[in-house]
Amino acid sequence: MMILILLILMIAVFMVVRKQRNVRAEARYWERITELEAQRKKQILATAIKIQQRSNCNSNTNDDWKQAS
């Protein structure tokens, strides 16, 4: 009888440990997803800024040519 109780306790502990590992793994997964999304947003913003700067530079060059002629 004592062995059966110990076996049940060991199984319960094992199940709790597995659940904790799964919760931690899921938390790490979502942290990584959040980091990747933040990096992606920064890259998109940097690209948009570069495009805007090029557009402004081209506009200024066109204005200069118009004034020169």
HUDA-V329507 format. One record per pair of residues at least 4 apart in sequence whose C-alpha atoms are under 6 Angstrom apart, sorted by the first residue. I is the first residue (numbers start at 1). GAP is how many residues later the second one is. D is the distance in whole Angstrom. If there is no record, write none. Layout:
BEGIN
i=I gap=GAP d=D
i=I gap=GAP d=D
END
This chain:
BEGIN
none
END
